[in-house]
Amino acid sequence: MRRVILIGLVAIISWSCIGPVEPEPTLTAPKLSVELTPTSIGLPIPGTGNPSTAKPETEPVDAPRLLVELDPAGIGLQTPDLRSLAVYVGIFLTTPSAPVEISWSEADAAHKVYWLIHDANALLAQCNIHLELETTQVITLPDRLLQIQGNEEGSWGGHPPPEIEDPDLFNYEQNERLTDETRELFSYGKQYTSPNTIAVFTVEHITYYAERQLTAAGGLSFPPNVYHHEDDYPLRNSVLLVGEYAADGSLPIIEGEIALAHEIGHMLLNTGDHESDRLNLMSSLGTALTPEQCERMLRNRN
């Protein structure tokens, strides 16, 4: 049975290597030795959660601003299987910068992050991979970053024409770019995450160019084979997820239990392609991953 996941977030993941890269470069993921600084039904959410100490905005701001930073160790995630390999992520739940009363608590934020990571890990476990939290924040964003365009006008977005014989080479040769807005948002995340940690952000609306046509998306990632310009490479290790934002200033709701795992899959498979098999996680509909996909994800994690 599918369950709806309530979440508002911004985490660190995305689509898309500096310098010459093979048509299918590997994605360097955080090592298990990284020192941390700071979803599956029926599991308790630990902690009582004190009310948020964040103060209501008195006026709109035009840049990302920290409201609350949560201790990843206090989220209460289960200890992964000893055979499972970690992919480090940072989760950034976002709220609008318009002046509203704070209508959420730190416990609400922790609850959303818990189920987001838990559900993703339930799917990634079939490849002996799990997400490990490096940082978790609630931040406020201006409208121009909540309504965001992911890549530059006219991009193929990792979706080459069907007649292309070598899609990976075609995607690499496009050398596609982030927009000014995605660079700004992802730059914020990189202040609080390690270079190879995937930053995950919740936003209200995503558009991007796919096959050179502007289209909407429920999530967006930036694989390195597509986004490897030297000015974007340090930032593009990020993921965007669309949430539903209410007028009362509550944290966003993210629907669909596969959203985060699907975007992480794009990152670790190093491709923007979608599978035709509706049962596959990378079709945007299913949950399964093939042994070949798992092998590639594990290889690109190192």
C-alpha positions in Angstrom: 0.0 0.0 0.0 1.3 3.4 -0.9 1.3 6.1 1.7 1.4 9.8 1.4 4.5 11.4 2.8 4.2 14.7 4.4 7.3 16.7 4.0 8.7 20.0 3.4 12.3 20.0 2.5 15.3 21.0 1.0 18.0 18.3 0.8 21.2 18.1 -0.9 21.2 15.9 -4.2 20.8 16.9 -8.0 21.6 16.1 -11.8 24.8 15.9 -12.6 33.2 16.6 -13.1 35.7 19.0 -13.7 38.1 18.6 -16.6 38.0 15.7 -19.1 35.5 13.1 -18.2 34.7 9.8 -19.8 31.2 9.6 -21.3 30.0 7.9 -18.2 32.0 9.4 -15.3 31.6 8.1 -11.8 29.9 10.1 -9.1 32.1 10.5 -6.1 30.0 10.0 -3.0 31.0 10.6 0.6 33.2 8.0 2.2 32.1 6.1 5.2 34.9 7.9 7.2 33.3 11.3 6.7 32.9 13.0 10.1 29.4 14.2 10.6 28.9 17.7 12.0 26.0 18.0 12.7 10.0 7.0 5.6 7.2 2.2 6.4 4.4 2.4 8.5 4.1 1.9 12.3 7.5 3.1 13.4 7.5 5.6 16.3 8.9 9.0 15.9 11.3 9.6 18.8 11.5 12.9 20.7 8.9 15.2 22.0 9.9 18.2 19.9 9.9 21.6 21.5 8.1 24.5 19.7 10.3 26.1 17.1 12.5 28.9 18.4 12.3 30.7 15.0 10.8 34.2 15.0 8.2 35.2 12.5 9.5 37.3 9.6 8.9 41.0 10.0 9.6 41.6 6.3 10.4 39.5 3.2 14.0 38.5 2.6 15.7 38.1 -0.7 18.1 35.3 0.1 18.0 31.9 1.9 18.0 32.3 5.6 18.3 29.7 8.4 15.3 29.3 10.7 16.1 26.1 12.6 19.0 23.6 12.5 18.1 20.1 13.7 20.6 17.5 15.1 20.6 14.6 12.6 21.2 12.2 15.5 17.9 13.3 17.0 15.8 12.4 14.0 15.7 8.8 15.2 16.5 6.9 12.0 17.1 3.2 12.3 20.7 1.9 12.2 21.3 0.5 8.7 22.4 -3.0 7.9 26.1 -3.5 8.3 26.4 -4.4 4.6 24.7 -1.2 3.5 26.8 1.6 2.1 26.1 5.2 2.9 25.2 8.1 0.6 25.3 11.3 2.6 22.6 13.9 2.2 21.6 17.2 3.6 17.9 18.0 3.9 16.6 21.6 3.6 12.9 22.1 4.3 11.8 25.5 3.1 9.2 28.0 3.9 8.2 31.3 2.1 9.8 34.5 3.3 6.5 36.4 3.4 5.6 37.6 7.0 3.5 34.8 8.6 3.3 33.4 12.0 5.3 30.3 12.6 2.8 27.4 12.5 5.2 24.4 12.9 7.5 23.0 15.6 10.9 21.4 15.5 9.1 18.1 16.0 7.0 18.7 12.8 10.3 19.2 10.9 11.9 16.1 12.4 8.8 14.0 11.6 8.9 15.1 7.9 12.6 14.4 7.6 12.3 11.0 9.3 9.7 9.7 6.9 11.4 11.2 3.9 14.7 9.4 4.6 13.0 6.2 5.9 10.9 5.7 2.7 13.9 6.4 0.4 16.0 3.9 2.4 13.3 1.3 2.2 13.6 1.4 -1.6 17.4 1.8 -1.8 18.0 -1.1 0.5 17.5 -3.5 -2.4 20.9 -2.2 -3.6 22.5 -2.3 -0.2 22.5 1.5 -0.1 21.1 3.9 2.5 20.9 7.7 2.9 22.7 9.1 5.9 21.9 12.6 7.2 24.8 15.0 7.4 22.7 18.2 8.1 19.0 19.1 8.4 17.7 22.6 8.3 14.5 24.6 7.9 15.2 27.7 5.9 13.1 30.5 4.4 13.3 31.3 0.7 12.1 34.2 -1.5 9.5 33.5 -4.1 12.1 33.6 -6.9 13.8 30.6 -5.4 10.6 28.7 -4.4 9.4 29.0 -8.1 12.7 27.9 -9.7 13.9 27.1 -13.2 16.4 24.3 -13.1 18.6 24.7 -16.2 19.2 27.1 -19.0 16.9 27.8 -21.9 17.2 25.4 -24.8 18.8 22.6 -22.8 18.2 18.9 -23.5 18.1 18.2 -19.8 19.6 14.7 -20.1 17.0 13.6 -22.6 18.7 13.3 -26.0 16.8 12.8 -29.3 15.8 9.1 -29.8 18.0 8.7 -32.9 21.2 9.4 -30.9 23.3 6.2 -30.9 25.3 7.1 -27.7 23.1 9.0 -25.3 25.7 9.3 -22.6 28.2 10.9 -25.0 25.6 13.2 -26.4 24.6 14.3 -22.9 28.1 14.9 -21.8 28.9 17.0 -24.9 26.1 19.4 -24.2 27.9 20.7 -21.1 24.6 22.0 -19.8 24.4 24.8 -17.1 22.6 25.6 -14.0 20.6 28.9 -13.8 21.6 31.8 -11.6 18.8 30.8 -9.2 19.9 27.2 -8.9 23.5 28.3 -8.3 22.4 30.6 -5.6 20.2 28.0 -3.8 22.8 25.3 -4.1 25.5 27.6 -2.9 23.6 28.0 0.3 23.5 24.2 0.8 27.2 23.8 0.2 28.0 26.1 3.1 26.6 23.4 5.4 27.4 20.1 3.6 30.6 18.3 2.4 31.5 18.5 -1.3 30.1 15.1 -2.1 27.0 15.2 0.0 23.8 15.5 -1.9 21.8 18.5 -0.8 18.0 18.1 -1.0 15.7 21.2 -1.2 12.0 21.5 -1.1 10.5 24.1 -3.5 7.0 25.1 -4.6 7.3 24.8 -8.4 10.0 23.5 -10.8 10.4 24.1 -14.5 13.3 22.9 -16.6 14.2 22.4 -20.2 13.9 18.8 -21.4 14.5 18.0 -25.1 14.8 21.8 -25.5 11.2 22.4 -24.3 10.2 24.1 -21.0 8.3 21.6 -18.8 7.2 21.3 -15.2 8.6 18.6 -12.8 7.8 17.2 -9.5 11.5 16.7 -8.7 14.8 17.4 -10.4 18.3 16.1 -10.1 21.6 17.1 -11.8 23.7 14.1 -12.8 27.5 14.8 -13.4 27.5 13.4 -16.9 25.1 16.2 -17.9 26.2 19.1 -15.6 30.0 19.2 -15.4 30.9 22.8 -16.2 33.7 23.8 -13.8 31.6 26.7 -12.4 28.6 24.4 -11.7 30.3 21.2 -10.6 30.9 22.0 -7.0 27.2 23.1 -6.6 25.2 20.7 -8.8 25.4 17.8 -6.4 21.8 18.7 -5.4 18.2 17.7 -5.7 14.9 19.6 -5.9 11.6 18.2 -4.6 8.2 19.9 -5.1 6.1 20.4 -2.0 2.6 21.7 -1.4 2.8 25.0 0.6 -0.2 26.2 2.6 -1.1 29.8 3.3 -0.6 29.4 7.1 3.1 29.0 6.7 3.2 25.3 7.7 6.0 23.1 6.3 5.4 21.8 2.8 3.8 18.5 2.0 5.6 16.2 -0.4 3.4 13.5 -1.9 4.6 10.2 -3.2 6.9 7.8 -1.3 9.3 7.3 -4.2 10.2 11.0 -4.9 13.5 11.2 -3.1 14.7 7.7 -4.0 13.9 8.4 -7.6 16.0 11.6 -7.8 18.8 9.9 -5.9 18.6 7.2 -8.5 19.2 9.7 -11.2 22.3 11.0 -9.4 23.8 7.6 -8.7 22.9 6.1 -12.2 24.4 9.3 -13.6 21.6 9.8 -16.2 18.5 11.8 -16.7 16.8 8.9 -18.6 13.6 7.2 -17.4 12.8 3.5 -17.7 9.9 2.2 -19.8 9.1 -0.6 -17.3 6.4 0.9 -15.1 7.5 -1.3 -12.2 10.9 0.2 -12.1 11.8 3.0 -9.7 13.3 5.1 -12.6 10.0 5.1 -14.5 8.6 7.5 -11.8 5.9 5.0 -11.1 7.4 1.8 -9.7 9.8 0.8 -6.9 12.0 -2.0 -8.3 15.7 -1.7 -9.3 17.5 -4.2 -11.5 20.8 -5.9 -10.5 22.4 -3.9 -13.3 21.1 -0.6 -11.9 22.3 -1.6 -8.4 25.7 -2.4 -9.7 26.0 0.9 -11.5 24.7 2.9 -8.5 27.2 1.2 -6.2 30.0 1.8 -8.6 29.2 5.5 -9.0 28.9 5.9 -5.2 32.7 5.4 -4.8 
